[in-house]
Structures are given as C-alpha cells and as structure tokens.
Amino acid sequence: ALLQVGQKERAELYLKYMITAKVSDRTLHAINSVATAYGLPRVSIQASSLIQDRGILEIDDDIIYSAQYPLPDWEPMGGWSIDRALLLAITKQESGFRTNAKSGAGANGLMQIMPGTAKRVARENKVNMSDIDMTNPEHNMFLGQQYIVDLLAHPNINNNIIKMLAAYNAGMGTMVEFEKMFQTYDPLLYIESFPTYETRSYIKRVMSNMWLYRARLDQPLTTMRELAESQWPLYNSEDEYVQQQIADRMSI
C-alpha cells in the first residue's frame, strides 16, 4: 500500500525491517519480488542474499541474479551519457545502492563522490552546489557520471576502463605516479601490480559487475573478450538506450 501511494522511503524501511524479522521463506520471496518490481535495489540485494544463505531451492536462480544486479528506476540528472552497465557496476561496488552512504574519508552518496570532486564537476557543468543534494540518486549519479566522462577523456586514460577505475578509486595522482614507476602492455599485469590491494580488488569487482549488467541488459561482452585476449578494455557505448538519449539531446 505504501508503494502504491508513492511512499517508497517508508516502504523500503518497512521491507528492510521484515527481512531482519526472520520472516518465512515464502514472505522473503514476496519481499524480493516486490522490491525488484518497484525499484528498491537495497532491499532486493538484502533479500536475495538471505535467500542464498538459506538455500531456498524453489527460488529460481534468475530471480536471485536479477535482485543482486538491480536496475533501479533512477537516471542521472539530465539523462544518461555513460552506459548503464558501467555506471551501475560502479554504484553497486561503491555504495551497494545506499543513497545515504558516507565514507570515513568524506565521500558521499551512491557513487561515493568526494566533496572537492563534487564541487569541481558541478562548477565545470555550470551547476550550483547549493542545488545539489548528494543523497538524491539523480544528483549523485549526475556528478559521478560526469566525473567518469572526464576521467575517460583524460590523456593518461584515453578511454581505458581499467585505468579509469584505478583513478576513480585511488585518485588520478596515485594512478599517474604508479605509471611513472611501472609500465606494461599487459592489462592483467597492470591490475595485479597496482600498489594497493583495495584498488586491485575494486577494478576486478567493477569489471565483473559490468559484465553481469551487460548480460542482464542483453549487451555484448566486448570488454570481457578484449581482456581475455590480453587487450586493454576500452570504453565504447554498447547501450542502445543510452545512445538514443544522447542522440535525442543532440537533436534539440
């Protein structure tokens, strides 16, 4: 009933409470189905994880897969500019789709944007930070998306997804310093040689997330093939929905 009258936040809190209240398998399945249908990614992930932990065999694997890789009904402010698979893969790893996530270092929201980065990206896109709510999915994804666009265009990255992810996680300065000391044509060796475990793990997890989202969206797994052939995976849009949005904006 709460969802039907647009009370998504209250409904999400209630469903999360039900998950922690040791509900029956049948109820847990229903919660998962409702959360997936109404675009509540945090609830979907929690419910599907508990379904796996309980070993509920009658729940189809495809349902669990869909819940663990949700497609929330959020869009970046102004529309999509980067393929959904990549943006959602980063969001899943950064915050697990928690809109109010905040790190000890001060990163905020779905895509864990640092305050300095948020201000710079907003300024470069002629948006007033006073109009930005970092807990608003559309606002946070707008800043994260524009930051990714900037990183991909950087001459040290040049559309290289692995290097972009290294810079997103560790910072551009750290990535540049690493490349001054270490150079290789092998993308896998690059990942394994990065100085921090957190960034090595981050790159692997986001790449895996992206491929699973590509599969869920019925998109080509080009970057998986490239990496399997020891080629650097380069960003090229393979999302027709995003391509159409970009074309529509350019035609105005």
C-alpha positions as CSV (number, residue, x, y, z in Angstrom):
1,A,0.0,0.0,0.0
2,L,2.8,2.4,0.8
3,L,4.4,1.8,-2.6
4,Q,1.1,2.3,-4.4
5,V,0.8,5.8,-2.9
6,G,4.4,6.8,-3.7
7,Q,5.8,6.3,-0.2
8,K,9.0,4.5,-1.4
9,E,11.2,5.5,1.5
10,R,8.7,4.3,4.2
11,A,8.1,1.1,2.2
12,E,11.8,0.5,2.0
13,L,12.2,0.9,5.7
14,Y,9.3,-1.5,6.4
15,L,10.6,-4.1,4.0
16,K,14.1,-4.0,5.5
17,Y,12.5,-4.5,8.9
18,M,10.6,-7.5,7.7
19,I,13.9,-9.0,6.3
20,T,15.5,-8.7,9.7
21,A,12.4,-10.1,11.5
22,K,13.1,-13.7,10.4
23,V,10.1,-14.0,8.1
24,S,9.2,-17.2,6.3
25,D,10.7,-18.3,3.0
26,R,7.5,-17.5,1.2
27,T,7.4,-14.0,2.6
28,L,11.0,-13.4,1.9
29,H,10.4,-14.4,-1.8
30,A,7.5,-12.0,-1.9
31,I,9.6,-9.2,-0.5
32,N,12.3,-9.8,-3.1
33,S,9.7,-9.8,-5.9
34,V,8.1,-6.5,-4.6
35,A,11.5,-4.8,-4.2
36,T,12.6,-5.8,-7.7
37,A,9.3,-4.7,-9.3
38,Y,9.3,-1.3,-7.5
39,G,12.9,-0.5,-8.0
40,L,14.2,-0.8,-4.4
41,P,17.8,-2.1,-5.0
42,R,18.9,-2.2,-1.4
43,V,16.0,-4.4,-0.4
44,S,16.5,-6.6,-3.5
45,I,20.1,-7.2,-2.6
46,Q,19.4,-7.9,1.1
47,A,16.5,-10.3,0.3
48,S,18.3,-12.2,-2.4
49,S,21.5,-12.6,-0.2
50,L,19.3,-14.1,2.6
51,I,17.6,-16.4,0.1
52,Q,21.0,-17.7,-1.0
53,D,22.1,-18.0,2.6
54,R,19.0,-20.0,3.5
55,G,19.4,-22.2,0.4
56,I,15.8,-21.8,-0.7
57,L,15.9,-24.2,-3.6
58,E,12.5,-23.3,-5.1
59,I,13.6,-19.7,-5.9
60,D,14.8,-19.5,-9.4
61,D,18.5,-18.5,-9.9
62,D,17.5,-15.9,-12.4
63,I,15.4,-14.2,-9.8
64,I,18.3,-14.0,-7.4
65,Y,20.6,-12.8,-10.2
66,S,18.1,-10.0,-11.1
67,A,17.8,-9.0,-7.5
68,Q,21.6,-8.9,-6.9
69,Y,22.1,-6.8,-10.0
70,P,19.1,-4.5,-9.8
71,L,18.1,-1.9,-12.4
72,P,16.7,0.9,-10.2
73,D,14.4,3.4,-11.9
74,W,16.9,6.2,-11.3
75,E,18.6,8.3,-14.0
76,P,21.3,10.8,-13.8
77,M,20.1,14.4,-13.8
78,G,19.9,15.4,-17.5
79,G,19.9,11.8,-18.7
80,W,22.4,9.1,-19.4
81,S,25.8,9.8,-21.0
82,I,27.6,6.6,-20.0
83,D,26.3,3.1,-20.5
84,R,24.1,1.9,-17.6
85,A,26.2,-1.3,-17.2
86,L,29.3,0.7,-16.3
87,L,27.6,3.3,-14.1
88,L,25.6,0.7,-12.2
89,A,28.6,-1.5,-11.8
90,I,30.5,1.3,-10.1
91,T,27.5,2.3,-8.0
92,K,27.0,-1.3,-6.8
93,Q,30.6,-1.5,-5.7
94,E,30.8,2.0,-4.2
95,S,27.7,2.0,-2.0
96,G,25.6,-1.1,-2.6
97,F,22.9,1.3,-3.8
98,R,22.7,3.1,-0.4
99,T,21.7,6.6,-1.2
100,N,22.9,8.0,2.2
101,A,26.3,6.2,2.1
102,K,29.2,8.2,3.6
103,S,32.8,7.0,3.9
104,G,35.2,7.9,6.6
105,A,37.1,9.9,4.1
106,G,34.0,12.0,3.4
107,A,32.8,10.5,0.1
108,N,29.1,10.8,-0.3
109,G,26.1,9.0,-1.8
110,L,25.5,6.3,-4.3
111,M,28.7,6.9,-6.2
112,Q,30.8,8.0,-3.2
113,I,31.8,11.4,-4.6
114,M,34.4,13.4,-2.6
115,P,33.3,16.9,-1.8
116,G,36.2,18.5,-3.8
117,T,35.3,16.4,-6.8
118,A,31.6,17.2,-6.5
119,K,32.3,21.0,-6.4
120,R,34.7,20.8,-9.4
121,V,32.4,18.7,-11.5
122,A,29.4,20.9,-10.6
123,R,31.3,24.1,-11.5
124,E,32.5,22.7,-14.8
125,N,29.0,21.7,-15.7
126,K,27.5,25.1,-14.6
127,V,25.5,23.6,-11.8
128,N,25.3,25.3,-8.4
129,M,26.3,23.0,-5.5
130,S,23.5,24.7,-3.5
131,D,21.1,23.0,-5.8
132,I,22.7,19.6,-5.3
133,D,21.6,17.0,-2.7
134,M,24.2,14.3,-2.5
135,T,21.7,11.8,-1.2
136,N,19.4,12.4,-4.2
137,P,20.1,9.5,-6.7
138,E,19.7,11.6,-9.8
139,H,22.0,14.4,-8.5
140,N,24.7,12.0,-7.2
141,M,24.7,9.9,-10.4
142,F,24.9,13.1,-12.5
143,L,28.1,14.1,-10.7
144,G,29.5,10.5,-10.8
145,Q,28.7,10.2,-14.5
146,Q,30.3,13.5,-15.4
147,Y,33.4,12.6,-13.4
148,I,33.7,9.3,-15.3
149,V,33.3,11.2,-18.6
150,D,36.1,13.5,-17.5
151,L,38.3,10.6,-16.5
152,L,37.8,8.6,-19.7
153,A,38.8,11.7,-21.7
154,H,41.9,12.4,-19.7
155,P,45.1,11.9,-21.9
156,N,46.5,9.5,-19.3
157,I,43.4,7.3,-19.6
158,N,42.2,7.7,-23.1
159,N,39.0,5.6,-22.7
160,N,40.9,2.8,-20.9
161,I,38.3,1.3,-18.5
162,I,40.9,-0.3,-16.2
163,K,42.9,2.9,-15.8
164,M,39.7,4.9,-15.3
165,L,38.6,2.6,-12.5
166,A,42.1,2.9,-10.9
167,A,41.8,6.7,-11.0
168,Y,38.2,6.6,-9.7
169,N,39.2,4.5,-6.7
170,A,42.7,5.6,-5.9
171,G,42.8,9.1,-7.4
172,M,44.3,10.4,-10.6
173,G,47.5,11.4,-8.8
174,T,48.1,7.9,-7.5
175,M,47.5,6.4,-10.9
176,V,49.9,8.8,-12.6
177,E,52.6,8.2,-10.0
178,F,52.2,4.4,-10.4
179,E,52.6,4.7,-14.2
180,K,55.8,6.7,-13.8
181,M,57.3,3.7,-11.9
182,F,55.6,0.8,-13.8
183,Q,54.8,0.4,-17.4
184,T,53.3,-2.6,-19.1
185,Y,51.3,-3.5,-22.2
186,D,49.6,-6.3,-20.2
187,P,46.3,-5.2,-18.6
188,L,46.1,-8.1,-16.2
189,L,49.7,-7.5,-15.0
190,Y,48.8,-3.8,-14.6
191,I,45.9,-4.7,-12.3
192,E,48.0,-7.1,-10.2
193,S,50.9,-4.7,-9.9
194,F,48.9,-1.7,-8.7
195,P,50.3,-0.8,-5.2
196,T,47.1,-1.1,-3.1
197,Y,45.0,-4.2,-2.6
198,E,41.8,-2.1,-2.4
199,T,42.3,-0.8,-5.9
200,R,43.3,-4.1,-7.3
201,S,40.1,-5.7,-5.8
202,Y,38.0,-2.7,-6.9
203,I,38.9,-3.0,-10.5
204,K,38.2,-6.7,-10.6
205,R,34.8,-6.4,-8.9
206,V,33.6,-3.5,-11.0
207,M,34.7,-5.2,-14.2
208,S,32.8,-8.3,-13.1
209,N,29.7,-6.2,-12.2
210,M,29.8,-4.5,-15.5
211,W,29.9,-7.8,-17.4
212,L,27.0,-9.2,-15.4
213,Y,25.0,-6.0,-16.1
214,R,25.9,-6.2,-19.8
215,A,24.5,-9.8,-19.8
216,R,21.4,-8.7,-17.9
217,L,20.8,-5.9,-20.4
218,D,21.5,-8.3,-23.3
219,Q,24.5,-6.3,-24.4
220,P,27.8,-7.5,-26.0
221,L,30.6,-8.6,-23.7
222,T,33.3,-6.9,-25.8
223,T,35.5,-5.8,-22.9
224,M,35.5,-9.4,-21.5
225,R,36.7,-10.7,-24.8
226,E,39.3,-8.0,-25.1
227,L,40.7,-8.7,-21.6
228,A,40.7,-12.5,-22.3
229,E,42.9,-11.7,-25.3
230,S,45.2,-9.6,-23.2
231,Q,44.0,-6.4,-24.8
232,W,43.2,-3.2,-22.9
233,P,39.4,-2.9,-22.5
234,L,38.4,0.4,-24.0
235,Y,35.1,2.2,-23.3
236,N,32.7,2.2,-26.3
237,S,29.0,2.6,-25.8
238,E,27.1,-0.6,-26.4
239,D,23.8,0.5,-24.8
240,E,21.2,1.5,-27.4
241,Y,19.0,3.1,-24.7
242,V,21.8,5.5,-23.7
243,Q,22.8,6.1,-27.3
244,Q,19.2,7.1,-28.1
245,Q,19.2,9.5,-25.2
246,I,22.4,11.2,-26.3
247,A,21.1,11.4,-29.9
248,D,17.8,13.0,-28.7
249,R,19.7,15.6,-26.6
250,M,21.9,16.5,-29.6
251,S,18.9,16.9,-31.9
252,I,17.3,19.6,-29.6
